[in-house]
């Protein structure tokens, strides 16, 4: 399982068990029925957001907790042939309004902002080259955040213009086509900008931090490197930096770029099943969201035109 699942699933189950004990007076798993799982789902819909202490939690977050519950139920049923506990709580619908989608023009704004100066560093070329690769794998290829961060140079197939996702969701592998411009940006970064992060900028970082030079692994195969010459661990700062150089008001995350690609592919007429394969969805039902998003965008456009 993914690192995020390993971290979050036990938390969801812990809340579930506490709810069964404290609210339903159930202290053994064989007493649980479907009505209890559905009751827990209602509890999640009305409970306070534990992080902020105010407001509730959205359906997407609730579905994440229900997924941990359903995975546990399936595990129990599989482990014991005598145990017929195969309860599956239905997921809540996710409001399309929760899905932020950039327009093609907004994506181009981000791309054109890639060579804007980087704070505290007069050189913007190398960071710009890396930013273009980040946009290329997140939007051009539609990768999830962890899929992009785990990319190695060896995963790029320049001959066949595709990349290998080795650690996809559920650790499933897949090949994803690389758009021509993204492929050129990856080539430029590997041949030029990446060296800056392994050698030049790595040395500068150590001098600024007044620390002993860090041992950089010369065999590091990660495609995207951070300021210490090691595998990049986050996109948040760079995406916010690019956004600050544009007129875009929407929140921009790796998932927003992925949803934007899915929507744009559907709007261009690409078959849903092909979109599913590119994005690595296990079910076509997940890919259907882009049909609804596209219709919502179309309706919003018509209403704006009338106004």
Phi and psi restraints in degrees (value plus and minus 20) as a CYANA .aco file:
   2 UNK   PHI     -91.2   -51.2
   2 UNK   PSI     141.5   181.5
   3 UNK   PHI     -82.0   -42.0
   3 UNK   PSI     -58.2   -18.2
   4 UNK   PHI     -86.4   -46.4
   4 UNK   PSI     -57.4   -17.4
   5 UNK   PHI     -86.9   -46.9
   5 UNK   PSI     -62.1   -22.1
   6 UNK   PHI     -81.4   -41.4
   6 UNK   PSI     -55.0   -15.0
   7 UNK   PHI     -97.8   -57.8
   7 UNK   PSI     -64.2   -24.2
   8 UNK   PHI    -110.8   -70.8
   8 UNK   PSI     -50.3   -10.3
   9 UNK   PHI     -79.2   -39.2
   9 UNK   PSI     -66.2   -26.2
  10 UNK   PHI     -80.4   -40.4
  10 UNK   PSI     -53.5   -13.5
  11 UNK   PHI     -86.2   -46.2
  11 UNK   PSI     -61.3   -21.3
  12 UNK   PHI     -84.4   -44.4
  12 UNK   PSI     -61.6   -21.6
  13 UNK   PHI     -88.0   -48.0
  13 UNK   PSI     -56.6   -16.6
  14 UNK   PHI     -80.1   -40.1
  14 UNK   PSI     -65.2   -25.2
  15 UNK   PHI     -84.5   -44.5
  15 UNK   PSI     -57.8   -17.8
  16 UNK   PHI     -83.0   -43.0
  16 UNK   PSI     -67.0   -27.0
  17 UNK   PHI     -84.7   -44.7
  17 UNK   PSI     -61.2   -21.2
  18 UNK   PHI     -82.8   -42.8
  18 UNK   PSI     -59.4   -19.4
  19 UNK   PHI     -83.4   -43.4
  19 UNK   PSI     -64.4   -24.4
  20 UNK   PHI     -81.6   -41.6
  20 UNK   PSI     -61.0   -21.0
  21 UNK   PHI     -93.6   -53.6
  21 UNK   PSI     -66.9   -26.9
  22 UNK   PHI    -104.5   -64.5
  22 UNK   PSI     -55.0   -15.0
  23 UNK   PHI    -119.0   -79.0
  23 UNK   PSI     -48.5    -8.5
  24 UNK   PHI    -134.5   -94.5
  24 UNK   PSI     -23.3    16.7
  25 UNK   PHI      36.3    76.3
  25 UNK   PSI      18.1    58.1
  26 UNK   PHI    -128.2   -88.2
  26 UNK   PSI     103.3   143.3
  27 UNK   PHI    -143.6  -103.6
  27 UNK   PSI      -9.7    30.3
  28 UNK   PHI    -161.7  -121.7
  28 UNK   PSI     117.5   157.5
  29 UNK   PHI     -83.3   -43.3
  29 UNK   PSI     -46.9    -6.9
  30 UNK   PHI     -95.5   -55.5
  30 UNK   PSI     -23.5    16.5
  31 UNK   PHI    -113.2   -73.2
  31 UNK   PSI     -26.8    13.2
  32 UNK   PHI     -96.6   -56.6
  32 UNK   PSI     115.5   155.5
  33 UNK   PHI    -143.5  -103.5
  33 UNK   PSI     150.7   190.7
  34 UNK   PHI     -77.9   -37.9
  34 UNK   PSI     -56.2   -16.2
  35 UNK   PHI     -82.2   -42.2
  35 UNK   PSI     -49.2    -9.2
  36 UNK   PHI     -92.6   -52.6
  36 UNK   PSI     -57.9   -17.9
  37 UNK   PHI     -85.8   -45.8
  37 UNK   PSI     -60.6   -20.6
  38 UNK   PHI     -87.3   -47.3
  38 UNK   PSI     -56.3   -16.3
  39 UNK   PHI     -85.2   -45.2
  39 UNK   PSI     -57.5   -17.5
  40 UNK   PHI     -84.5   -44.5
  40 UNK   PSI     -58.2   -18.2
  41 UNK   PHI     -82.6   -42.6
  41 UNK   PSI     -62.1   -22.1
  42 UNK   PHI     -84.6   -44.6
  42 UNK   PSI     -57.3   -17.3
  43 UNK   PHI     -79.3   -39.3
  43 UNK   PSI     -62.1   -22.1
  44 UNK   PHI     -85.1   -45.1
  44 UNK   PSI     -55.1   -15.1
  45 UNK   PHI     -87.5   -47.5
  45 UNK   PSI     -45.9    -5.9
  46 UNK   PHI    -130.9   -90.9
  46 UNK   PSI     -27.8    12.2
  47 UNK   PHI     -97.9   -57.9
  47 UNK   PSI     140.2   180.2
  48 UNK   PHI     -94.9   -54.9
  48 UNK   PSI     129.1   169.1
  49 UNK   PHI     -84.7   -44.7
  49 UNK   PSI      96.6   136.6
  50 UNK   PHI     -90.4   -50.4
  50 UNK   PSI     -43.6    -3.6
  51 UNK   PHI     -97.0   -57.0
  51 UNK   PSI     -59.7   -19.7
  52 UNK   PHI    -120.4   -80.4
  52 UNK   PSI     -43.2    -3.2
  53 UNK   PHI      61.8   101.8
  53 UNK   PSI     -24.4    15.6
  54 UNK   PHI    -155.6  -115.6
  54 UNK   PSI     136.2   176.2
  55 UNK   PHI      50.8    90.8
  55 UNK   PSI    -199.2  -159.2
  56 UNK   PHI    -130.3   -90.3
  56 UNK   PSI    -182.6  -142.6
  57 UNK   PHI    -140.2  -100.2
  57 UNK   PSI     127.5   167.5
  58 UNK   PHI     -98.0   -58.0
  58 UNK   PSI     147.0   187.0
  59 UNK   PHI     -82.3   -42.3
  59 UNK   PSI     -52.9   -12.9
  60 UNK   PHI     -85.4   -45.4
  60 UNK   PSI     -59.2   -19.2
  61 UNK   PHI     -88.4   -48.4
  61 UNK   PSI     -60.9   -20.9
  62 UNK   PHI     -81.6   -41.6
  62 UNK   PSI     -62.1   -22.1
  63 UNK   PHI     -81.6   -41.6
  63 UNK   PSI     -53.3   -13.3
  64 UNK   PHI     -83.3   -43.3
  64 UNK   PSI     -60.4   -20.4
  65 UNK   PHI     -88.3   -48.3
  65 UNK   PSI     -61.1   -21.1
  66 UNK   PHI     -84.6   -44.6
  66 UNK   PSI     -51.6   -11.6
  67 UNK   PHI     -85.6   -45.6
  67 UNK   PSI     -58.7   -18.7
  68 UNK   PHI     -84.8   -44.8
  68 UNK   PSI     -58.8   -18.8
  69 UNK   PHI     -84.2   -44.2
  69 UNK   PSI     -67.8   -27.8
  70 UNK   PHI     -85.0   -45.0
  70 UNK   PSI     -57.9   -17.9
  71 UNK   PHI     -84.1   -44.1
  71 UNK   PSI     -59.9   -19.9
  72 UNK   PHI     -83.7   -43.7
  72 UNK   PSI     -64.1   -24.1
  73 UNK   PHI     -79.7   -39.7
  73 UNK   PSI     -63.7   -23.7
  74 UNK   PHI     -85.2   -45.2
  74 UNK   PSI     -57.4   -17.4
  75 UNK   PHI     -84.5   -44.5
  75 UNK   PSI     -65.5   -25.5
  76 UNK   PHI     -81.7   -41.7
  76 UNK   PSI     -65.9   -25.9
  77 UNK   PHI     -82.6   -42.6
  77 UNK   PSI     -54.9   -14.9
  78 UNK   PHI     -95.2   -55.2
  78 UNK   PSI     -54.6   -14.6
  79 UNK   PHI     -94.6   -54.6
  79 UNK   PSI     -50.7   -10.7
  80 UNK   PHI    -146.2  -106.2
  80 UNK   PSI      91.6   131.6
  81 UNK   PHI     -85.9   -45.9
  81 UNK   PSI     -39.9     0.1
  82 UNK   PHI    -106.0   -66.0
  82 UNK   PSI     -31.3     8.7
  83 UNK   PHI    -124.1   -84.1
  83 UNK   PSI      91.3   131.3
  84 UNK   PHI    -120.1   -80.1
  84 UNK   PSI      22.2    62.2
  85 UNK   PHI    -113.0   -73.0
  85 UNK   PSI      71.8   111.8
  86 UNK   PHI    -143.4  -103.4
  86 UNK   PSI      30.2    70.2
  87 UNK   PHI     -97.4   -57.4
  87 UNK   PSI     112.2   152.2
  88 UNK   PHI    -147.4  -107.4
  88 UNK   PSI      95.4   135.4
  89 UNK   PHI     -99.2   -59.2
  89 UNK   PSI     111.5   151.5
  90 UNK   PHI     -90.1   -50.1
  90 UNK   PSI     121.2   161.2
  91 UNK   PHI     -98.8   -58.8
  91 UNK   PSI     134.7   174.7
  92 UNK   PHI    -104.7   -64.7
  92 UNK   PSI     128.1   168.1
  93 UNK   PHI     -87.6   -47.6
  93 UNK   PSI     120.8   160.8
  94 UNK   PHI    -117.2   -77.2
  94 UNK   PSI     104.4   144.4
  95 UNK   PHI     -82.6   -42.6
  95 UNK   PSI     107.2   147.2
  96 UNK   PHI     -78.8   -38.8
  96 UNK   PSI     -48.5    -8.5
  97 UNK   PHI     -83.2   -43.2
  97 UNK   PSI     -41.5    -1.5
  98 UNK   PHI     -93.7   -53.7
  98 UNK   PSI     -38.7     1.3
  99 UNK   PHI    -108.6   -68.6
  99 UNK   PSI      88.8   128.8
 100 UNK   PHI    -104.5   -64.5
 100 UNK   PSI     110.3   150.3
 101 UNK   PHI    -147.9  -107.9
 101 UNK   PSI     109.7   149.7
 102 UNK   PHI    -103.9   -63.9
 102 UNK   PSI     130.7   170.7
 103 UNK   PHI     -99.9   -59.9
 103 UNK   PSI     146.3   186.3
 104 UNK   PHI     -83.3   -43.3
 104 UNK   PSI     -55.3   -15.3
 105 UNK   PHI     -85.4   -45.4
 105 UNK   PSI     -57.5   -17.5
 106 UNK   PHI     -88.7   -48.7
 106 UNK   PSI     -57.3   -17.3
 107 UNK   PHI     -82.6   -42.6
 107 UNK   PSI     -61.2   -21.2
 108 UNK   PHI     -86.0   -46.0
 108 UNK   PSI     -54.1   -14.1
 109 UNK   PHI     -79.9   -39.9
 109 UNK   PSI     -64.3   -24.3
 110 UNK   PHI     -82.6   -42.6
 110 UNK   PSI     -63.3   -23.3
 111 UNK   PHI     -82.6   -42.6
 111 UNK   PSI     -62.3   -22.3
 112 UNK   PHI     -91.2   -51.2
 112 UNK   PSI     -36.7     3.3
 113 UNK   PHI    -109.4   -69.4
 113 UNK   PSI     -18.9    21.1
 114 UNK   PHI     -85.8   -45.8
 114 UNK   PSI     -45.2    -5.2
 115 UNK   PHI    -123.1   -83.1
 115 UNK   PSI      -1.4    38.6
 116 UNK   PHI     -89.5   -49.5
 116 UNK   PSI     127.3   167.3
 117 UNK   PHI     -73.8   -33.8
 117 UNK   PSI     120.3   160.3
 118 UNK   PHI    -109.7   -69.7
 118 UNK   PSI     114.8   154.8
 119 UNK   PHI     -72.9   -32.9
 119 UNK   PSI     115.9   155.9
 120 UNK   PHI      46.5    86.5
 120 UNK   PSI      -4.6    35.4
 121 UNK   PHI    -167.5  -127.5
 121 UNK   PSI      99.6   139.6
 122 UNK   PHI     -88.1   -48.1
 122 UNK   PSI     -41.4    -1.4
 123 UNK   PHI    -107.4   -67.4
 123 UNK   PSI     104.0   144.0
 124 UNK   PHI    -133.1   -93.1
 124 UNK   PSI     -29.4    10.6
 125 UNK   PHI     -83.6   -43.6
 125 UNK   PSI     -72.1   -32.1
 126 UNK   PHI     -85.8   -45.8
 126 UNK   PSI     -61.5   -21.5
 127 UNK   PHI     -87.5   -47.5
 127 UNK   PSI     -56.3   -16.3
 128 UNK   PHI     -84.2   -44.2
 128 UNK   PSI     -60.8   -20.8
 129 UNK   PHI     -83.1   -43.1
 129 UNK   PSI     -61.6   -21.6
 130 UNK   PHI     -87.4   -47.4
 130 UNK   PSI     -59.2   -19.2
 131 UNK   PHI     -80.8   -40.8
 131 UNK   PSI     -57.6   -17.6
 132 UNK   PHI     -88.3   -48.3
 132 UNK   PSI     -53.8   -13.8
 133 UNK   PHI     -88.4   -48.4
 133 UNK   PSI     -60.7   -20.7
 134 UNK   PHI     -78.3   -38.3
 134 UNK   PSI     -68.2   -28.2
 135 UNK   PHI     -84.8   -44.8
 135 UNK   PSI     -54.6   -14.6
 136 UNK   PHI     -85.5   -45.5
 136 UNK   PSI     -61.1   -21.1
 137 UNK   PHI    -102.5   -62.5
 137 UNK   PSI     -50.5   -10.5
 138 UNK   PHI    -101.3   -61.3
 138 UNK   PSI     -64.2   -24.2
 139 UNK   PHI    -118.9   -78.9
 139 UNK   PSI     -69.5   -29.5
 140 UNK   PHI     -80.7   -40.7
 140 UNK   PSI     -57.9   -17.9
 141 UNK   PHI    -128.4   -88.4
 141 UNK   PSI     -32.5     7.5
 142 UNK   PHI      50.9    90.9
 142 UNK   PSI       9.5    49.5
 143 UNK   PHI     -96.2   -56.2
 143 UNK   PSI     131.5   171.5
 144 UNK   PHI     -91.7   -51.7
 144 UNK   PSI     143.2   183.2
 145 UNK   PHI     -74.4   -34.4
 145 UNK   PSI     -73.6   -33.6
 146 UNK   PHI     -86.9   -46.9
 146 UNK   PSI     -52.0   -12.0
 147 UNK   PHI     -83.0   -43.0
 147 UNK   PSI     -61.4   -21.4
 148 UNK   PHI     -90.4   -50.4
 148 UNK   PSI     -62.9   -22.9
 149 UNK   PHI     -85.5   -45.5
 149 UNK   PSI     -49.5    -9.5
 150 UNK   PHI    -108.8   -68.8
 150 UNK   PSI     -17.6    22.4
 151 UNK   PHI     -85.6   -45.6
 151 UNK   PSI     117.1   157.1
 152 UNK   PHI    -129.2   -89.2
 152 UNK   PSI     140.1   180.1
 153 UNK   PHI     -78.3   -38.3
 153 UNK   PSI     -57.2   -17.2
 154 UNK   PHI     -87.3   -47.3
 154 UNK   PSI     -33.0     7.0
 155 UNK   PHI    -101.0   -61.0
 155 UNK   PSI     -30.9     9.1
 156 UNK   PHI    -110.0   -70.0
 156 UNK   PSI      98.8   138.8
 157 UNK   PHI    -121.7   -81.7
 157 UNK   PSI      72.9   112.9
 158 UNK   PHI     -88.0   -48.0
 158 UNK   PSI     -52.0   -12.0
 159 UNK   PHI     -84.8   -44.8
 159 UNK   PSI     -67.4   -27.4
 160 UNK   PHI    -116.8   -76.8
 160 UNK   PSI     -15.4    24.6
 161 UNK   PHI      34.6    74.6
 161 UNK   PSI      35.0    75.0
 162 UNK   PHI    -172.6  -132.6
 162 UNK   PSI     144.6   184.6
 163 UNK   PHI    -148.4  -108.4
 163 UNK   PSI     134.5   174.5
 164 UNK   PHI    -120.5   -80.5
 164 UNK   PSI     102.3   142.3
 165 UNK   PHI    -111.6   -71.6
 165 UNK   PSI      85.1   125.1
 166 UNK   PHI    -102.5   -62.5
 166 UNK   PSI     -53.5   -13.5
 167 UNK   PHI    -140.6  -100.6
 167 UNK   PSI      47.1    87.1
 168 UNK   PHI     -99.3   -59.3
 168 UNK   PSI    -196.9  -156.9
 169 UNK   PHI     -81.1   -41.1
 169 UNK   PSI     110.3   150.3
 170 UNK   PHI      51.9    91.9
 170 UNK   PSI      -3.8    36.2
 171 UNK   PHI      36.4    76.4
 171 UNK   PSI      16.6    56.6
 172 UNK   PHI    -113.2   -73.2
 172 UNK   PSI     117.0   157.0
 173 UNK   PHI    -111.9   -71.9
 173 UNK   PSI     130.5   170.5
 174 UNK   PHI    -178.9  -138.9
 174 UNK   PSI     137.9   177.9
 175 UNK   PHI    -121.4   -81.4
 175 UNK   PSI     119.7   159.7
 176 UNK   PHI    -146.6  -106.6
 176 UNK   PSI     110.8   150.8
 177 UNK   PHI     -87.2   -47.2
 177 UNK   PSI     124.7   164.7
 178 UNK   PHI    -127.1   -87.1
 178 UNK   PSI     103.7   143.7
 179 UNK   PHI     -78.5   -38.5
 179 UNK   PSI     131.0   171.0
 180 UNK   PHI     -76.0   -36.0
 180 UNK   PSI     -66.0   -26.0
 181 UNK   PHI     -83.9   -43.9
 181 UNK   PSI     -60.8   -20.8
 182 UNK   PHI     -84.2   -44.2
 182 UNK   PSI     -56.7   -16.7
 183 UNK   PHI     -85.2   -45.2
 183 UNK   PSI     -61.8   -21.8
 184 UNK   PHI     -84.3   -44.3
 184 UNK   PSI     -58.3   -18.3
 185 UNK   PHI     -86.7   -46.7
 185 UNK   PSI     -57.8   -17.8
 186 UNK   PHI     -86.1   -46.1
 186 UNK   PSI     -61.4   -21.4
 187 UNK   PHI     -80.5   -40.5
 187 UNK   PSI     -66.7   -26.7
 188 UNK   PHI     -82.5   -42.5
 188 UNK   PSI     -61.4   -21.4
 189 UNK   PHI     -86.5   -46.5
 189 UNK   PSI     -64.5   -24.5
 190 UNK   PHI     -85.4   -45.4
 190 UNK   PSI     -60.6   -20.6
 191 UNK   PHI     -97.1   -57.1
 191 UNK   PSI     -46.2    -6.2
 192 UNK   PHI    -145.6  -105.6
 192 UNK   PSI     -90.3   -50.3
 193 UNK   PHI     -82.4   -42.4
 193 UNK   PSI     -54.6   -14.6
 194 UNK   PHI     -82.9   -42.9
 194 UNK   PSI     -54.4   -14.4
 195 UNK   PHI     -80.4   -40.4
 195 UNK   PSI     -54.3   -14.3
 196 UNK   PHI     -79.9   -39.9
 196 UNK   PSI     -57.7   -17.7
 197 UNK   PHI     -99.8   -59.8
 197 UNK   PSI     -46.4    -6.4
 198 UNK   PHI    -103.1   -63.1
 198 UNK   PSI     -51.2   -11.2
 199 UNK   PHI    -141.6  -101.6
 199 UNK   PSI     -91.1   -51.1
 200 UNK   PHI     -80.1   -40.1
 200 UNK   PSI     -79.4   -39.4
 201 UNK   PHI     -88.7   -48.7
 201 UNK   PSI     -49.6    -9.6
 202 UNK   PHI     -80.5   -40.5
 202 UNK   PSI     -63.1   -23.1
 203 UNK   PHI     -86.9   -46.9
 203 UNK   PSI     -62.4   -22.4
 204 UNK   PHI     -81.4   -41.4
 204 UNK   PSI     -62.6   -22.6
 205 UNK   PHI     -78.6   -38.6
 205 UNK   PSI     -63.7   -23.7
 206 UNK   PHI     -86.0   -46.0
 206 UNK   PSI     -57.4   -17.4
 207 UNK   PHI     -89.3   -49.3
 207 UNK   PSI     -61.1   -21.1
 208 UNK   PHI     -83.1   -43.1
 208 UNK   PSI     -60.7   -20.7
 209 UNK   PHI    -101.2   -61.2
 209 UNK   PSI     -24.7    15.3
 210 UNK   PHI      28.7    68.7
 210 UNK   PSI      29.3    69.3
 211 UNK   PHI    -142.4  -102.4
 211 UNK   PSI     143.9   183.9
 212 UNK   PHI     -83.5   -43.5
 212 UNK   PSI     120.6   160.6
 213 UNK   PHI     -74.5   -34.5
 213 UNK   PSI     107.6   147.6
 214 UNK   PHI     -92.7   -52.7
 214 UNK   PSI     127.3   167.3
 215 UNK   PHI     -98.2   -58.2
 215 UNK   PSI      91.7   131.7
 216 UNK   PHI    -114.1   -74.1
 216 UNK   PSI     111.0   151.0
 217 UNK   PHI     -96.7   -56.7
 217 UNK   PSI      89.2   129.2
 218 UNK   PHI     -83.8   -43.8
 218 UNK   PSI     -40.2    -0.2
 219 UNK   PHI    -114.1   -74.1
 219 UNK   PSI     -12.4    27.6
 220 UNK   PHI     -76.9   -36.9
 220 UNK   PSI     102.5   142.5
 221 UNK   PHI    -123.7   -83.7
 221 UNK   PSI     -17.4    22.6
 222 UNK   PHI     -80.1   -40.1
 222 UNK   PSI     117.7   157.7
 223 UNK   PHI     -90.3   -50.3
 223 UNK   PSI     -70.8   -30.8
 224 UNK   PHI    -120.8   -80.8
 224 UNK   PSI     100.0   140.0
 225 UNK   PHI    -130.6   -90.6
 225 UNK   PSI     130.8   170.8
 226 UNK   PHI    -120.4   -80.4
 226 UNK   PSI    -187.9  -147.9
 227 UNK   PHI     -88.1   -48.1
 227 UNK   PSI     -37.4     2.6
 228 UNK   PHI    -116.7   -76.7
 228 UNK   PSI     -12.7    27.3
 229 UNK   PHI      57.7    97.7
 229 UNK   PSI      -5.0    35.0
 230 UNK   PHI    -134.1   -94.1
 230 UNK   PSI     152.4   192.4
 231 UNK   PHI     -73.7   -33.7
 231 UNK   PSI     112.4   152.4
 232 UNK   PHI     -82.6   -42.6
 232 UNK   PSI     122.6   162.6
 233 UNK   PHI    -135.7   -95.7
 233 UNK   PSI     -27.6    12.4
 234 UNK   PHI    -179.6  -139.6
 234 UNK   PSI     130.2   170.2
 235 UNK   PHI    -128.9   -88.9
 235 UNK   PSI     -28.4    11.6
 236 UNK   PHI     -74.6   -34.6
 236 UNK   PSI     -70.6   -30.6
 237 UNK   PHI     -82.6   -42.6
 237 UNK   PSI     -64.0   -24.0
 238 UNK   PHI     -87.9   -47.9
 238 UNK   PSI     -60.4   -20.4
 239 UNK   PHI     -86.7   -46.7
 239 UNK   PSI     -58.2   -18.2
 240 UNK   PHI     -87.1   -47.1
 240 UNK   PSI     -57.0   -17.0
 241 UNK   PHI     -82.5   -42.5
 241 UNK   PSI     -65.4   -25.4
 242 UNK   PHI     -83.8   -43.8
 242 UNK   PSI     -62.6   -22.6
 243 UNK   PHI     -80.4   -40.4
 243 UNK   PSI     -58.5   -18.5
 244 UNK   PHI     -84.0   -44.0
 244 UNK   PSI     -38.7     1.3
 245 UNK   PHI    -115.0   -75.0
 245 UNK   PSI     -14.7    25.3
 246 UNK   PHI    -142.3  -102.3
 246 UNK   PSI    -198.1  -158.1
 247 UNK   PHI    -117.8   -77.8
 247 UNK   PSI     -11.7    28.3
 248 UNK   PHI     -90.2   -50.2
 248 UNK   PSI     111.9   151.9
 249 UNK   PHI    -122.8   -82.8
 249 UNK   PSI     -33.5     6.5
 250 UNK   PHI     -95.1   -55.1
 250 UNK   PSI     134.3   174.3
 251 UNK   PHI     -89.9   -49.9
 251 UNK   PSI     115.8   155.8
 252 UNK   PHI    -140.8  -100.8
 252 UNK   PSI      99.5   139.5
 253 UNK   PHI    -152.4  -112.4
 253 UNK   PSI     153.4   193.4
 254 UNK   PHI     -80.6   -40.6
 254 UNK   PSI     -56.5   -16.5
 255 UNK   PHI     -92.6   -52.6
 255 UNK   PSI     -52.3   -12.3
 256 UNK   PHI     -82.2   -42.2
 256 UNK   PSI     -61.8   -21.8
 257 UNK   PHI     -85.2   -45.2
 257 UNK   PSI     -59.1   -19.1
 258 UNK   PHI     -85.4   -45.4
 258 UNK   PSI     -65.2   -25.2
 259 UNK   PHI     -84.6   -44.6
 259 UNK   PSI     -55.7   -15.7
 260 UNK   PHI     -82.8   -42.8
 260 UNK   PSI     -63.2   -23.2
 261 UNK   PHI     -82.3   -42.3
 261 UNK   PSI     -68.0   -28.0
 262 UNK   PHI     -76.3   -36.3
 262 UNK   PSI     -62.2   -22.2
 263 UNK   PHI     -86.6   -46.6
 263 UNK   PSI     -64.4   -24.4
 264 UNK   PHI     -87.0   -47.0
 264 UNK   PSI     -55.6   -15.6
 265 UNK   PHI     -84.8   -44.8
 265 UNK   PSI     -61.3   -21.3
 266 UNK   PHI     -87.4   -47.4
 266 UNK   PSI     -61.5   -21.5
 267 UNK   PHI     -84.3   -44.3
 267 UNK   PSI     -46.8    -6.8
 268 UNK   PHI    -101.1   -61.1
 268 UNK   PSI     -26.3    13.7
 269 UNK   PHI      79.9   119.9
 269 UNK   PSI     -13.9    26.1
 270 UNK   PHI     -89.1   -49.1
 270 UNK   PSI     119.3   159.3
 271 UNK   PHI     -79.5   -39.5
 271 UNK   PSI     119.9   159.9
 272 UNK   PHI     -78.1   -38.1
 272 UNK   PSI     -58.2   -18.2
 273 UNK   PHI     -87.1   -47.1
 273 UNK   PSI     -54.4   -14.4
 274 UNK   PHI     -89.3   -49.3
 274 UNK   PSI     -56.7   -16.7
 275 UNK   PHI     -84.5   -44.5
 275 UNK   PSI     -60.8   -20.8
 276 UNK   PHI     -78.0   -38.0
 276 UNK   PSI     -64.3   -24.3
 277 UNK   PHI     -85.3   -45.3
 277 UNK   PSI     -64.0   -24.0
 278 UNK   PHI     -80.8   -40.8
 278 UNK   PSI     -65.5   -25.5
 279 UNK   PHI    -103.5   -63.5
 279 UNK   PSI     -30.1     9.9
 280 UNK   PHI      56.6    96.6
 280 UNK   PSI       9.3    49.3
 281 UNK   PHI     -95.5   -55.5
 281 UNK   PSI     117.8   157.8
 282 UNK   PHI     -92.9   -52.9
 282 UNK   PSI     -51.0   -11.0
 283 UNK   PHI    -150.1  -110.1
 283 UNK   PSI     126.2   166.2
 284 UNK   PHI     -86.1   -46.1
 284 UNK   PSI     -41.7    -1.7
 285 UNK   PHI     -80.6   -40.6
 285 UNK   PSI     -56.6   -16.6
 286 UNK   PHI     -86.0   -46.0
 286 UNK   PSI     -58.9   -18.9
 287 UNK   PHI     -90.0   -50.0
 287 UNK   PSI     -43.4    -3.4
 288 UNK   PHI     -78.7   -38.7
 288 UNK   PSI     -40.9    -0.9
 289 UNK   PHI     -77.1   -37.1
 289 UNK   PSI     -49.7    -9.7
 290 UNK   PHI     -94.3   -54.3
 290 UNK   PSI     -42.1    -2.1
 291 UNK   PHI     -87.2   -47.2
 291 UNK   PSI     -67.4   -27.4
 292 UNK   PHI     -86.7   -46.7
 292 UNK   PSI     -61.3   -21.3
 293 UNK   PHI     -82.3   -42.3
 293 UNK   PSI     -62.9   -22.9
 294 UNK   PHI     -84.0   -44.0
 294 UNK   PSI     -60.7   -20.7
 295 UNK   PHI     -85.4   -45.4
 295 UNK   PSI     -59.2   -19.2
 296 UNK   PHI     -84.5   -44.5
 296 UNK   PSI     -62.3   -22.3
 297 UNK   PHI     -82.8   -42.8
 297 UNK   PSI     -61.9   -21.9
 298 UNK   PHI     -83.4   -43.4
 298 UNK   PSI     -62.6   -22.6
 299 UNK   PHI     -85.6   -45.6
 299 UNK   PSI     -61.6   -21.6
 300 UNK   PHI     -82.9   -42.9
 300 UNK   PSI     -58.9   -18.9
 301 UNK   PHI     -84.6   -44.6
 301 UNK   PSI     -61.8   -21.8
 302 UNK   PHI     -84.4   -44.4
 302 UNK   PSI     -62.7   -22.7
 303 UNK   PHI     -83.6   -43.6
 303 UNK   PSI     -59.1   -19.1
 304 UNK   PHI     -86.1   -46.1
 304 UNK   PSI     -56.8   -16.8
 305 UNK   PHI     -86.5   -46.5
 305 UNK   PSI     -59.1   -19.1
 306 UNK   PHI     -87.1   -47.1
 306 UNK   PSI     -61.6   -21.6
